[in-house]
């Protein structure tokens, strides 16, 4: 089990708040899948998440980004993508 | 038997689709179809899973010409596909991304291997041919088929197009759709609408606001965006710069008047809201900002039979009951009052709570179960919660099983495992007992899904103006009607409450009184998110619009005295 970085914790908090998940942000494992199995998020969640990510970090997600499979695969990869692309 | 052409207004050099930013002409399209139809196997049914909209159309058209029927499963959940496979053993699936469905016979559409120069003519198809079968979740747990003749699809596309055409009725629209073409709404508006009007479409299915903006920028004007309240809310909140969109279609969930206002302003557009259901397809439209009642498509009518309201259309052999509760205003106009009992709609997927509960109970190890839909805020998606009695089983185990049976949008969030459900002696689960169970597991705030903190939200306040209100004494004795100025003063009070301070009215703009308000009837005032001391409001009784408009005001420093 890997330990979440401070920024991953921030993104975990954002996911839990945005999607109103009934769980503690610490329960999201950094390498656990966010969609399908794992947290079980779906496309409507992706839209909600994209919106707050854009507003909070200025990073606009694109669905034709070939890296999406990787980006949404886990908390760790999503956080890394935000850190790499953020403009604020 | 009457035959109707595949392409209405066939012009070889006109553009039918945009793929990767490049145009595809109608003649190249017909050559693709001619070339592909020869490859299709001799099966009567095809499940077209192509994700690219142009590829889907090529497969759909080739199947039509071969006399085949396209099956539209409600989702790609493996259990559902398996059930359809059992009912339609002579079916094959069509894909454009080499995905293999185990145990199914399928073929892959490779567009670059099809000829662009085959001789062909614009095909025509018998109007009684079953072009597609759309499935809805039935009360028995297995998908229920809804047969769509070619004639009905063509007719609906033609009638819907009339409602969209702008003043320049010869304009050839290009469509961008955020909805899947395997859904009835998407099939009718992004596939049938363009081929029956000589319009074009973008083959991509943009999803995030940035995708939608990019796809719109790649196609010529005039543009038509086919979307949903969820996507429109995303775009409006994102506040990116979008190209002008001449018209927007919205369906799958009710669109609030306030969001419709904002979206029209931002996109410099006209929004046409579509009402339909899988059994009948699109049946009515309205311009949400300008009209409250829904107008039936031309040639359709509603009638009441044995207390049930039914739709009659020239292309439906028998009348079809309306699944929502509606109030008839005239044979061609109606108000939508909501959904009876256990029917729900999440992200455009309809289901009944009873059916979902059956699916959950059918999982091995689950003894009893119930689904519950919490209250929701406008334009946002509500999520179901569920309770299950399953001794010795884990939530993960149950959810993994449920995932193969129902669409992701219906998965409970969360699923609570309980020792028993509060059923009464007759085995029924009384509504108040269920509400109490929900309450004991969640707090009130938890049962709704609020928007993220950074997304501005609307404020809703309900007031009742009593029949003893002083203004009512002279206002139509015997048939009291609340004067407009009293309604406006309630709106100002609501703004005061929401701002937490006194305000001075600067201007009331485009205030309209749509229908009379009687005393003693609860009136719901909805205030749009704050914007620079300007609020758009709407007042409704149930779903009937009473008044709407905009208020500009100035905040006053003094603190609010509680108004009585």
Interface residues (C-beta under 8 A of the other chain):
Chain A: X17 X18 X20 X21 X22 X37 X40 X42 X43 X44 X46 X47 X48 X50 X51 X52 X54 X55 X56 X60 X61 X62 X63 X64
Chain B: X204 X206 X207 X208 X209 X210 X211 X214 X230 X231 X234 X237 X238 X240 X347 X381 X383 X399 X400 X403 X408 X409 X411 X413 X414 X442 X446 X449 X450 X452 X453 X454 X455
